[in-house]
Amino acid sequence: MSIRKKTPPILKRLGVDAALFVSSMDTLLEQFGTAVGEPEVLRMHCTLRRLRSMPGVRCHVFFDAA
């Protein structure tokens, strides 16, 4: 299933200002590192990027728990 061509961009549909969104995401990633999400997503991120650690996250904790 694809998004119809007539569908407005997601930020417009949500009523979110694009510049504010980008600014907020920059701040979020500065505070939380290179990834934000559920433990399984962070585990996958570490695996794909071959990381042993990320700012604010100890990847080995995820691997030990799996």
PyMOL Python script that loads the backbone (N, CA, C, O; Angstrom):
from pymol import cmd

cmd.read_pdbstr("""\
ATOM      1  N   MET A   1       0.845  -1.180   0.000  1.00  0.00           N
ATOM      2  CA  MET A   1       0.000   0.000   0.000  1.00  0.00           C
ATOM      3  C   MET A   1       0.886   1.238   0.000  1.00  0.00           C
ATOM      4  O   MET A   1       1.855   1.304   0.757  1.00  0.00           O
ATOM      5  N   SER A   2       0.578   2.186  -0.810  1.00  0.00           N
ATOM      6  CA  SER A   2       1.360   3.408  -0.876  1.00  0.00           C
ATOM      7  C   SER A   2       0.495   4.612  -0.499  1.00  0.00           C
ATOM      8  O   SER A   2      -0.733   4.536  -0.452  1.00  0.00           O
ATOM      9  N   ILE A   3       1.172   5.705  -0.238  1.00  0.00           N
ATOM     10  CA  ILE A   3       0.480   6.941   0.112  1.00  0.00           C
ATOM     11  C   ILE A   3       0.027   7.613  -1.183  1.00  0.00           C
ATOM     12  O   ILE A   3       0.799   7.730  -2.134  1.00  0.00           O
ATOM     13  N   ARG A   4      -1.203   8.043  -1.209  1.00  0.00           N
ATOM     14  CA  ARG A   4      -1.738   8.720  -2.389  1.00  0.00           C
ATOM     15  C   ARG A   4      -0.971  10.003  -2.658  1.00  0.00           C
ATOM     16  O   ARG A   4      -0.556  10.693  -1.727  1.00  0.00           O
ATOM     17  N   LYS A   5      -0.786  10.318  -3.924  1.00  0.00           N
ATOM     18  CA  LYS A   5      -0.035  11.514  -4.312  1.00  0.00           C
ATOM     19  C   LYS A   5      -0.702  12.791  -3.821  1.00  0.00           C
ATOM     20  O   LYS A   5      -0.023  13.794  -3.602  1.00  0.00           O
ATOM     21  N   LYS A   6      -2.021  12.771  -3.645  1.00  0.00           N
ATOM     22  CA  LYS A   6      -2.757  13.962  -3.202  1.00  0.00           C
ATOM     23  C   LYS A   6      -2.660  14.184  -1.692  1.00  0.00           C
ATOM     24  O   LYS A   6      -3.072  15.235  -1.200  1.00  0.00           O
ATOM     25  N   THR A   7      -2.125  13.216  -0.953  1.00  0.00           N
ATOM     26  CA  THR A   7      -2.039  13.319   0.501  1.00  0.00           C
ATOM     27  C   THR A   7      -0.986  14.352   0.877  1.00  0.00           C
ATOM     28  O   THR A   7       0.144  14.275   0.394  1.00  0.00           O
ATOM     29  N   PRO A   8      -1.331  15.324   1.736  1.00  0.00           N
ATOM     30  CA  PRO A   8      -0.353  16.330   2.156  1.00  0.00           C
ATOM     31  C   PRO A   8       0.783  15.679   2.963  1.00  0.00           C
ATOM     32  O   PRO A   8       0.589  14.614   3.548  1.00  0.00           O
ATOM     33  N   PRO A   9       1.956  16.308   2.997  1.00  0.00           N
ATOM     34  CA  PRO A   9       3.075  15.789   3.786  1.00  0.00           C
ATOM     35  C   PRO A   9       2.677  15.574   5.246  1.00  0.00           C
ATOM     36  O   PRO A   9       1.812  16.275   5.772  1.00  0.00           O
ATOM     37  N   ILE A  10       3.303  14.618   5.881  1.00  0.00           N
ATOM     38  CA  ILE A  10       2.930  14.206   7.236  1.00  0.00           C
ATOM     39  C   ILE A  10       2.979  15.358   8.246  1.00  0.00           C
ATOM     40  O   ILE A  10       2.073  15.493   9.069  1.00  0.00           O
ATOM     41  N   LEU A  11       4.022  16.182   8.193  1.00  0.00           N
ATOM     42  CA  LEU A  11       4.095  17.276   9.158  1.00  0.00           C
ATOM     43  C   LEU A  11       2.955  18.269   8.973  1.00  0.00           C
ATOM     44  O   LEU A  11       2.433  18.811   9.947  1.00  0.00           O
ATOM     45  N   LYS A  12       2.571  18.505   7.723  1.00  0.00           N
ATOM     46  CA  LYS A  12       1.447  19.413   7.455  1.00  0.00           C
ATOM     47  C   LYS A  12       0.154  18.809   7.989  1.00  0.00           C
ATOM     48  O   LYS A  12      -0.665  19.511   8.582  1.00  0.00           O
ATOM     49  N   ARG A  13      -0.030  17.496   7.776  1.00  0.00           N
ATOM     50  CA  ARG A  13      -1.244  16.832   8.278  1.00  0.00           C
ATOM     51  C   ARG A  13      -1.321  16.886   9.786  1.00  0.00           C
ATOM     52  O   ARG A  13      -2.407  16.980  10.358  1.00  0.00           O
ATOM     53  N   LEU A  14      -0.162  16.825  10.437  1.00  0.00           N
ATOM     54  CA  LEU A  14      -0.136  16.863  11.899  1.00  0.00           C
ATOM     55  C   LEU A  14      -0.166  18.291  12.438  1.00  0.00           C
ATOM     56  O   LEU A  14      -0.317  18.500  13.642  1.00  0.00           O
ATOM     57  N   GLY A  15      -0.024  19.265  11.556  1.00  0.00           N
ATOM     58  CA  GLY A  15      -0.013  20.657  11.994  1.00  0.00           C
ATOM     59  C   GLY A  15       1.281  21.043  12.689  1.00  0.00           C
ATOM     60  O   GLY A  15       1.287  21.878  13.593  1.00  0.00           O
ATOM     61  N   VAL A  16       2.388  20.423  12.256  1.00  0.00           N
ATOM     62  CA  VAL A  16       3.688  20.665  12.878  1.00  0.00           C
ATOM     63  C   VAL A  16       4.536  21.517  11.942  1.00  0.00           C
ATOM     64  O   VAL A  16       4.650  21.215  10.754  1.00  0.00           O
ATOM     65  N   ASP A  17       5.128  22.575  12.475  1.00  0.00           N
ATOM     66  CA  ASP A  17       6.023  23.431  11.712  1.00  0.00           C
ATOM     67  C   ASP A  17       7.323  22.670  11.438  1.00  0.00           C
ATOM     68  O   ASP A  17       7.951  22.164  12.368  1.00  0.00           O
ATOM     69  N   ALA A  18       7.727  22.587  10.178  1.00  0.00           N
ATOM     70  CA  ALA A  18       8.899  21.792   9.787  1.00  0.00           C
ATOM     71  C   ALA A  18      10.187  22.290  10.450  1.00  0.00           C
ATOM     72  O   ALA A  18      10.988  21.480  10.915  1.00  0.00           O
ATOM     73  N   ALA A  19      10.395  23.603  10.499  1.00  0.00           N
ATOM     74  CA  ALA A  19      11.613  24.147  11.105  1.00  0.00           C
ATOM     75  C   ALA A  19      11.665  23.828  12.597  1.00  0.00           C
ATOM     76  O   ALA A  19      12.723  23.486  13.126  1.00  0.00           O
ATOM     77  N   LEU A  20      10.538  23.938  13.263  1.00  0.00           N
ATOM     78  CA  LEU A  20      10.480  23.614  14.689  1.00  0.00           C
ATOM     79  C   LEU A  20      10.738  22.123  14.918  1.00  0.00           C
ATOM     80  O   LEU A  20      11.416  21.747  15.875  1.00  0.00           O
ATOM     81  N   PHE A  21      10.199  21.279  14.040  1.00  0.00           N
ATOM     82  CA  PHE A  21      10.411  19.838  14.150  1.00  0.00           C
ATOM     83  C   PHE A  21      11.900  19.502  14.024  1.00  0.00           C
ATOM     84  O   PHE A  21      12.439  18.742  14.829  1.00  0.00           O
ATOM     85  N   VAL A  22      12.553  20.067  13.017  1.00  0.00           N
ATOM     86  CA  VAL A  22      13.982  19.802  12.810  1.00  0.00           C
ATOM     87  C   VAL A  22      14.792  20.274  14.010  1.00  0.00           C
ATOM     88  O   VAL A  22      15.689  19.571  14.477  1.00  0.00           O
ATOM     89  N   SER A  23      14.475  21.458  14.504  1.00  0.00           N
ATOM     90  CA  SER A  23      15.168  21.999  15.676  1.00  0.00           C
ATOM     91  C   SER A  23      14.972  21.090  16.897  1.00  0.00           C
ATOM     92  O   SER A  23      15.914  20.835  17.647  1.00  0.00           O
ATOM     93  N   SER A  24      13.763  20.617  17.081  1.00  0.00           N
ATOM     94  CA  SER A  24      13.465  19.729  18.209  1.00  0.00           C
ATOM     95  C   SER A  24      14.221  18.417  18.087  1.00  0.00           C
ATOM     96  O   SER A  24      14.731  17.903  19.083  1.00  0.00           O
ATOM     97  N   MET A  25      14.299  17.871  16.888  1.00  0.00           N
ATOM     98  CA  MET A  25      15.006  16.605  16.681  1.00  0.00           C
ATOM     99  C   MET A  25      16.500  16.771  16.891  1.00  0.00           C
ATOM    100  O   MET A  25      17.156  15.875  17.422  1.00  0.00           O
ATOM    101  N   ASP A  26      17.048  17.921  16.477  1.00  0.00           N
ATOM    102  CA  ASP A  26      18.463  18.181  16.733  1.00  0.00           C
ATOM    103  C   ASP A  26      18.740  18.163  18.225  1.00  0.00           C
ATOM    104  O   ASP A  26      19.706  17.546  18.675  1.00  0.00           O
ATOM    105  N   THR A  27      17.897  18.837  18.991  1.00  0.00           N
ATOM    106  CA  THR A  27      18.049  18.881  20.451  1.00  0.00           C
ATOM    107  C   THR A  27      17.884  17.490  21.047  1.00  0.00           C
ATOM    108  O   THR A  27      18.651  17.096  21.925  1.00  0.00           O
ATOM    109  N   LEU A  28      16.899  16.750  20.580  1.00  0.00           N
ATOM    110  CA  LEU A  28      16.650  15.401  21.093  1.00  0.00           C
ATOM    111  C   LEU A  28      17.863  14.506  20.873  1.00  0.00           C
ATOM    112  O   LEU A  28      18.290  13.804  21.789  1.00  0.00           O
ATOM    113  N   LEU A  29      18.420  14.526  19.665  1.00  0.00           N
ATOM    114  CA  LEU A  29      19.568  13.672  19.376  1.00  0.00           C
ATOM    115  C   LEU A  29      20.823  14.123  20.105  1.00  0.00           C
ATOM    116  O   LEU A  29      21.672  13.296  20.436  1.00  0.00           O
ATOM    117  N   GLU A  30      20.956  15.430  20.365  1.00  0.00           N
ATOM    118  CA  GLU A  30      22.084  15.914  21.163  1.00  0.00           C
ATOM    119  C   GLU A  30      22.003  15.346  22.575  1.00  0.00           C
ATOM    120  O   GLU A  30      23.023  14.996  23.167  1.00  0.00           O
ATOM    121  N   GLN A  31      20.792  15.256  23.113  1.00  0.00           N
ATOM    122  CA  GLN A  31      20.603  14.769  24.477  1.00  0.00           C
ATOM    123  C   GLN A  31      20.679  13.250  24.572  1.00  0.00           C
ATOM    124  O   GLN A  31      21.170  12.715  25.567  1.00  0.00           O
ATOM    125  N   PHE A  32      20.194  12.546  23.539  1.00  0.00           N
ATOM    126  CA  PHE A  32      20.087  11.096  23.632  1.00  0.00           C
ATOM    127  C   PHE A  32      21.045  10.339  22.731  1.00  0.00           C
ATOM    128  O   PHE A  32      21.037   9.108  22.752  1.00  0.00           O
ATOM    129  N   GLY A  33      21.864  11.010  21.946  1.00  0.00           N
ATOM    130  CA  GLY A  33      22.815  10.309  21.096  1.00  0.00           C
ATOM    131  C   GLY A  33      22.296  10.133  19.683  1.00  0.00           C
ATOM    132  O   GLY A  33      21.527  10.954  19.185  1.00  0.00           O
ATOM    133  N   THR A  34      22.724   9.054  19.040  1.00  0.00           N
ATOM    134  CA  THR A  34      22.423   8.862  17.627  1.00  0.00           C
ATOM    135  C   THR A  34      21.127   8.124  17.359  1.00  0.00           C
ATOM    136  O   THR A  34      20.694   8.028  16.211  1.00  0.00           O
ATOM    137  N   ALA A  35      20.501   7.600  18.403  1.00  0.00           N
ATOM    138  CA  ALA A  35      19.275   6.826  18.193  1.00  0.00           C
ATOM    139  C   ALA A  35      18.354   6.967  19.392  1.00  0.00           C
ATOM    140  O   ALA A  35      18.799   7.108  20.532  1.00  0.00           O
ATOM    141  N   VAL A  36      17.067   6.924  19.106  1.00  0.00           N
ATOM    142  CA  VAL A  36      16.040   6.992  20.142  1.00  0.00           C
ATOM    143  C   VAL A  36      15.009   5.940  19.801  1.00  0.00           C
ATOM    144  O   VAL A  36      14.585   5.837  18.649  1.00  0.00           O
ATOM    145  N   GLY A  37      14.593   5.147  20.798  1.00  0.00           N
ATOM    146  CA  GLY A  37      13.564   4.163  20.500  1.00  0.00           C
ATOM    147  C   GLY A  37      13.487   3.050  21.517  1.00  0.00           C
ATOM    148  O   GLY A  37      14.133   3.090  22.565  1.00  0.00           O
ATOM    149  N   GLU A  38      12.693   2.068  21.191  1.00  0.00           N
ATOM    150  CA  GLU A  38      12.512   0.893  22.031  1.00  0.00           C
ATOM    151  C   GLU A  38      13.823   0.107  22.101  1.00  0.00           C
ATOM    152  O   GLU A  38      14.641   0.197  21.185  1.00  0.00           O
ATOM    153  N   PRO A  39      14.035  -0.659  23.173  1.00  0.00           N
ATOM    154  CA  PRO A  39      15.277  -1.425  23.310  1.00  0.00           C
ATOM    155  C   PRO A  39      15.602  -2.299  22.089  1.00  0.00           C
ATOM    156  O   PRO A  39      16.764  -2.399  21.698  1.00  0.00           O
ATOM    157  N   GLU A  40      14.597  -2.924  21.493  1.00  0.00           N
ATOM    158  CA  GLU A  40      14.854  -3.783  20.328  1.00  0.00           C
ATOM    159  C   GLU A  40      15.383  -2.959  19.150  1.00  0.00           C
ATOM    160  O   GLU A  40      16.260  -3.419  18.418  1.00  0.00           O
ATOM    161  N   VAL A  41      14.864  -1.763  18.966  1.00  0.00           N
ATOM    162  CA  VAL A  41      15.333  -0.888  17.891  1.00  0.00           C
ATOM    163  C   VAL A  41      16.759  -0.433  18.171  1.00  0.00           C
ATOM    164  O   VAL A  41      17.588  -0.403  17.262  1.00  0.00           O
ATOM    165  N   LEU A  42      17.051  -0.078  19.416  1.00  0.00           N
ATOM    166  CA  LEU A  42      18.411   0.331  19.776  1.00  0.00           C
ATOM    167  C   LEU A  42      19.380  -0.836  19.623  1.00  0.00           C
ATOM    168  O   LEU A  42      20.519  -0.641  19.196  1.00  0.00           O
ATOM    169  N   ARG A  43      18.946  -2.032  19.962  1.00  0.00           N
ATOM    170  CA  ARG A  43      19.780  -3.224  19.783  1.00  0.00           C
ATOM    171  C   ARG A  43      20.120  -3.408  18.303  1.00  0.00           C
ATOM    172  O   ARG A  43      21.268  -3.684  17.955  1.00  0.00           O
ATOM    173  N   MET A  44      19.121  -3.254  17.437  1.00  0.00           N
ATOM    174  CA  MET A  44      19.334  -3.382  15.999  1.00  0.00           C
ATOM    175  C   MET A  44      20.276  -2.280  15.500  1.00  0.00           C
ATOM    176  O   MET A  44      21.151  -2.535  14.672  1.00  0.00           O
ATOM    177  N   HIS A  45      20.093  -1.065  16.003  1.00  0.00           N
ATOM    178  CA  HIS A  45      20.952   0.058  15.628  1.00  0.00           C
ATOM    179  C   HIS A  45      22.404  -0.254  15.971  1.00  0.00           C
ATOM    180  O   HIS A  45      23.298  -0.049  15.150  1.00  0.00           O
ATOM    181  N   CYS A  46      22.636  -0.749  17.178  1.00  0.00           N
ATOM    182  CA  CYS A  46      24.001  -1.102  17.596  1.00  0.00           C
ATOM    183  C   CYS A  46      24.584  -2.180  16.681  1.00  0.00           C
ATOM    184  O   CYS A  46      25.738  -2.083  16.265  1.00  0.00           O
ATOM    185  N   THR A  47      23.805  -3.185  16.375  1.00  0.00           N
ATOM    186  CA  THR A  47      24.265  -4.285  15.531  1.00  0.00           C
ATOM    187  C   THR A  47      24.612  -3.799  14.130  1.00  0.00           C
ATOM    188  O   THR A  47      25.683  -4.111  13.608  1.00  0.00           O
ATOM    189  N   LEU A  48      23.710  -3.036  13.522  1.00  0.00           N
ATOM    190  CA  LEU A  48      23.937  -2.560  12.155  1.00  0.00           C
ATOM    191  C   LEU A  48      25.142  -1.640  12.050  1.00  0.00           C
ATOM    192  O   LEU A  48      25.869  -1.668  11.057  1.00  0.00           O
ATOM    193  N   ARG A  49      25.349  -0.837  13.059  1.00  0.00           N
ATOM    194  CA  ARG A  49      26.474   0.105  13.023  1.00  0.00           C
ATOM    195  C   ARG A  49      27.724  -0.453  13.689  1.00  0.00           C
ATOM    196  O   ARG A  49      28.744   0.228  13.793  1.00  0.00           O
ATOM    197  N   ARG A  50      27.630  -1.709  14.143  1.00  0.00           N
ATOM    198  CA  ARG A  50      28.758  -2.389  14.820  1.00  0.00           C
ATOM    199  C   ARG A  50      29.277  -1.568  15.986  1.00  0.00           C
ATOM    200  O   ARG A  50      30.483  -1.383  16.148  1.00  0.00           O
ATOM    201  N   LEU A  51      28.353  -1.083  16.791  1.00  0.00           N
ATOM    202  CA  LEU A  51      28.692  -0.249  17.937  1.00  0.00           C
ATOM    203  C   LEU A  51      28.766  -1.073  19.212  1.00  0.00           C
ATOM    204  O   LEU A  51      27.991  -2.008  19.415  1.00  0.00           O
ATOM    205  N   ARG A  52      29.697  -0.713  20.050  1.00  0.00           N
ATOM    206  CA  ARG A  52      29.769  -1.305  21.388  1.00  0.00           C
ATOM    207  C   ARG A  52      29.182  -0.336  22.408  1.00  0.00           C
ATOM    208  O   ARG A  52      28.800  -0.740  23.506  1.00  0.00           O
ATOM    209  N   SER A  53      29.110   0.948  22.044  1.00  0.00           N
ATOM    210  CA  SER A  53      28.503   1.936  22.933  1.00  0.00           C
ATOM    211  C   SER A  53      28.025   3.130  22.125  1.00  0.00           C
ATOM    212  O   SER A  53      28.496   3.387  21.017  1.00  0.00           O
ATOM    213  N   MET A  54      27.077   3.851  22.709  1.00  0.00           N
ATOM    214  CA  MET A  54      26.560   5.100  22.156  1.00  0.00           C
ATOM    215  C   MET A  54      26.403   6.052  23.328  1.00  0.00           C
ATOM    216  O   MET A  54      26.257   5.606  24.466  1.00  0.00           O
ATOM    217  N   PRO A  55      26.431   7.360  23.075  1.00  0.00           N
ATOM    218  CA  PRO A  55      26.218   8.295  24.178  1.00  0.00           C
ATOM    219  C   PRO A  55      24.903   7.997  24.904  1.00  0.00           C
ATOM    220  O   PRO A  55      23.838   7.982  24.286  1.00  0.00           O
ATOM    221  N   GLY A  56      24.979   7.764  26.186  1.00  0.00           N
ATOM    222  CA  GLY A  56      23.788   7.520  26.988  1.00  0.00           C
ATOM    223  C   GLY A  56      23.268   6.097  26.946  1.00  0.00           C
ATOM    224  O   GLY A  56      22.313   5.769  27.649  1.00  0.00           O
ATOM    225  N   VAL A  57      23.882   5.238  26.127  1.00  0.00           N
ATOM    226  CA  VAL A  57      23.415   3.852  25.989  1.00  0.00           C
ATOM    227  C   VAL A  57      24.623   2.927  26.017  1.00  0.00           C
ATOM    228  O   VAL A  57      25.613   3.156  25.323  1.00  0.00           O
ATOM    229  N   ARG A  58      24.528   1.895  26.817  1.00  0.00           N
ATOM    230  CA  ARG A  58      25.591   0.889  26.805  1.00  0.00           C
ATOM    231  C   ARG A  58      25.086  -0.297  26.000  1.00  0.00           C
ATOM    232  O   ARG A  58      24.266  -1.077  26.485  1.00  0.00           O
ATOM    233  N   CYS A  59      25.565  -0.434  24.786  1.00  0.00           N
ATOM    234  CA  CYS A  59      25.056  -1.464  23.879  1.00  0.00           C
ATOM    235  C   CYS A  59      25.244  -2.866  24.444  1.00  0.00           C
ATOM    236  O   CYS A  59      24.415  -3.746  24.213  1.00  0.00           O
ATOM    237  N   HIS A  60      26.342  -3.079  25.191  1.00  0.00           N
ATOM    238  CA  HIS A  60      26.568  -4.425  25.710  1.00  0.00           C
ATOM    239  C   HIS A  60      25.436  -4.866  26.643  1.00  0.00           C
ATOM    240  O   HIS A  60      25.170  -6.061  26.774  1.00  0.00           O
ATOM    241  N   VAL A  61      24.781  -3.916  27.280  1.00  0.00           N
ATOM    242  CA  VAL A  61      23.631  -4.254  28.131  1.00  0.00           C
ATOM    243  C   VAL A  61      22.535  -4.895  27.299  1.00  0.00           C
ATOM    244  O   VAL A  61      21.912  -5.864  27.732  1.00  0.00           O
ATOM    245  N   PHE A  62      22.294  -4.360  26.106  1.00  0.00           N
ATOM    246  CA  PHE A  62      21.280  -4.917  25.228  1.00  0.00           C
ATOM    247  C   PHE A  62      21.653  -6.323  24.770  1.00  0.00           C
ATOM    248  O   PHE A  62      20.807  -7.217  24.731  1.00  0.00           O
ATOM    249  N   PHE A  63      22.907  -6.508  24.429  1.00  0.00           N
ATOM    250  CA  PHE A  63      23.328  -7.816  23.921  1.00  0.00           C
ATOM    251  C   PHE A  63      23.317  -8.862  25.019  1.00  0.00           C
ATOM    252  O   PHE A  63      22.969 -10.017  24.771  1.00  0.00           O
ATOM    253  N   ASP A  64      23.699  -8.470  26.241  1.00  0.00           N
ATOM    254  CA  ASP A  64      23.667  -9.416  27.372  1.00  0.00           C
ATOM    255  C   ASP A  64      22.244  -9.855  27.686  1.00  0.00           C
ATOM    256  O   ASP A  64      22.012 -10.997  28.082  1.00  0.00           O
ATOM    257  N   ALA A  65      21.278  -8.930  27.505  1.00  0.00           N
ATOM    258  CA  ALA A  65      19.879  -9.213  27.851  1.00  0.00           C
ATOM    259  C   ALA A  65      19.194 -10.067  26.795  1.00  0.00           C
ATOM    260  O   ALA A  65      18.189 -10.720  27.074  1.00  0.00           O
ATOM    261  N   ALA A  66      19.739 -10.061  25.582  1.00  0.00           N
ATOM    262  CA  ALA A  66      19.075 -10.776  24.481  1.00  0.00           C
ATOM    263  C   ALA A  66      19.343 -12.260  24.540  1.00  0.00           C
ATOM    264  O   ALA A  66      18.860 -13.009  23.690  1.00  0.00           O
TER     265      ALA A  66
END
""", "prot")
cmd.dss("prot")
cmd.show_as("cartoon", "prot")
cmd.util.cbc("prot")
cmd.orient("prot")
